[in-house]
């Protein structure tokens, strides 16, 4: 009797798995179609965003770069590698002040400082901008935008 019960148990489990298999295969096929549609949409959005960013960059005037005369006027001999005075906090504050209240992104400030535009460099500048906002030496002009007070 125990052998029969074991065989019945295996047979019933196999039958249940055979019944479940088509449902799982259909579910997999549905998910693959949905993934393909999402991937296609993602590619389209990335392409459109890239085109819009290129268009924006082409139509926006580049922020002014500091000149040696400007560096001498605001920082003299203590000017940093890109011509801005003092440490990073002072350099960032000087860039915001030099732009007369125009809203700037951390990426633009990093570029004016002569830093690379890697995420780490931009995040360092963004952290400095946030500290300037916390001490009322800068204001948020919108999401990701900073300006002199």
C-alpha positions as CSV (number, residue, x, y, z in Angstrom):
1,X,0.0,0.0,0.0
2,X,2.8,2.6,0.8
3,X,4.2,2.1,-2.7
4,X,0.9,2.8,-4.3
5,X,0.4,5.9,-2.2
6,X,3.8,7.2,-3.2
7,X,3.2,6.5,-6.9
8,X,-0.2,8.2,-6.7
9,X,1.4,11.3,-5.1
10,X,4.1,11.5,-7.8
11,X,1.5,11.1,-10.5
12,X,-0.8,13.7,-9.1
13,X,2.0,16.2,-8.7
14,X,3.1,15.5,-12.3
15,X,-0.4,16.1,-13.5
16,X,-0.6,19.4,-11.6
17,X,2.7,20.5,-13.1
18,X,1.5,19.6,-16.6
19,X,-1.6,21.7,-16.1
20,X,0.5,24.6,-14.8
21,X,3.0,24.5,-17.6
22,X,0.9,26.1,-20.4
23,X,-0.2,28.9,-18.1
24,X,3.4,29.7,-17.2
25,X,4.5,29.6,-20.8
26,X,1.7,32.0,-21.8
27,X,2.6,34.3,-18.9
28,X,6.3,34.3,-20.0
29,X,5.3,35.1,-23.6
30,X,3.1,38.0,-22.3
31,X,5.9,39.4,-20.2
32,X,8.4,39.1,-23.1
33,X,6.0,41.1,-25.3
34,X,5.6,43.7,-22.6
35,X,9.4,44.0,-22.0
36,X,9.9,44.5,-25.7
37,X,7.3,47.3,-25.8
38,X,8.9,49.0,-22.7
39,X,12.4,48.6,-24.2
40,X,11.2,50.2,-27.4
41,X,9.6,53.1,-25.6
42,X,12.7,53.6,-23.5
43,X,14.9,53.8,-26.6
44,X,12.4,56.3,-28.1
45,X,12.4,58.5,-25.0
46,X,16.2,58.4,-24.7
47,X,16.5,59.4,-28.4
48,X,14.0,62.3,-28.0
49,X,15.6,63.5,-24.8
50,X,19.0,63.5,-26.4
51,X,17.7,65.5,-29.3
52,X,16.0,68.0,-27.0
53,X,19.2,68.4,-24.9
54,X,21.2,68.9,-28.1
55,X,18.7,71.5,-29.3
56,X,18.7,73.2,-25.9
57,X,22.5,73.3,-25.8
58,X,22.7,74.6,-29.4
59,X,20.2,77.5,-28.7
60,X,21.4,78.4,-25.2
61,X,24.3,80.8,-24.8
62,X,27.3,79.3,-23.1
63,X,28.0,80.7,-19.6
64,X,30.9,83.1,-19.7
65,X,34.3,81.7,-18.7
66,X,36.5,83.7,-16.4
67,X,39.3,85.7,-17.9
68,X,42.6,86.4,-16.3
69,X,41.5,90.1,-15.8
70,X,38.3,88.9,-14.1
71,X,40.3,86.5,-11.9
72,X,42.7,89.3,-10.9
73,X,39.7,91.6,-10.1
74,X,38.0,89.1,-7.9
75,X,40.8,86.9,-6.6
76,X,44.2,88.1,-7.5
77,X,47.1,85.8,-6.8
78,X,44.9,83.4,-4.8
79,X,42.9,82.4,-7.8
80,X,42.2,78.7,-8.3
81,X,43.2,76.6,-11.3
82,X,40.3,78.0,-13.4
83,X,40.9,81.6,-12.3
84,X,38.4,81.7,-9.4
85,X,39.6,82.8,-6.0
86,X,39.9,80.7,-2.8
87,X,38.7,77.2,-2.0
88,X,35.8,75.5,-3.6
89,X,33.1,77.2,-1.5
90,X,34.5,80.6,-2.3
91,X,34.9,79.7,-6.0
92,X,31.3,78.6,-6.3
93,X,30.0,81.7,-4.5
94,X,32.1,83.9,-6.8
95,X,30.8,82.2,-9.9
96,X,27.2,82.7,-8.8
97,X,27.9,86.3,-7.9
98,X,29.6,86.9,-11.3
99,X,26.5,85.7,-13.1
100,X,24.4,88.5,-11.6
101,X,21.6,86.4,-10.2
102,X,21.2,84.2,-13.3
103,X,20.1,80.6,-12.3
104,X,22.8,78.0,-12.9
105,X,23.0,74.2,-12.7
106,X,25.7,72.4,-10.8
107,X,27.0,71.1,-14.1
108,X,27.5,74.6,-15.4
109,X,29.3,75.7,-12.2
110,X,31.6,72.7,-12.4
111,X,32.4,73.5,-16.0
112,X,33.2,77.1,-15.1
113,X,35.5,75.8,-12.4
114,X,37.4,73.8,-15.0
115,X,36.3,70.5,-13.3
116,X,35.4,67.5,-15.3
117,X,31.7,66.9,-15.7
118,X,31.7,63.4,-14.2
119,X,28.9,62.7,-11.8
120,X,31.3,62.8,-8.8
121,X,32.6,66.2,-9.7
122,X,29.1,67.6,-10.3
123,X,27.9,66.1,-7.0
124,X,30.7,67.7,-5.2
125,X,29.8,71.1,-6.6
126,X,26.1,70.4,-5.9
127,X,26.9,69.7,-2.3
128,X,28.8,73.0,-2.1
129,X,25.8,74.8,-3.6
130,X,23.5,73.1,-1.1
131,X,25.7,74.3,1.8
132,X,25.7,77.8,0.3
133,X,21.9,77.7,0.2
134,X,21.8,76.4,3.9
135,X,23.9,79.4,4.9
136,X,21.9,81.9,2.8
137,X,24.8,82.6,0.5
138,X,22.8,81.3,-2.4
139,X,19.2,80.6,-3.3
140,X,17.4,77.8,-5.1
141,X,15.9,79.1,-8.3
142,X,14.1,75.9,-9.1
143,X,14.8,72.2,-9.3
144,X,18.5,71.9,-9.7
145,X,19.0,75.6,-10.2
146,X,21.0,77.9,-8.0
147,X,21.6,81.6,-8.0
148,X,23.3,84.3,-5.9
149,X,21.1,85.9,-3.2
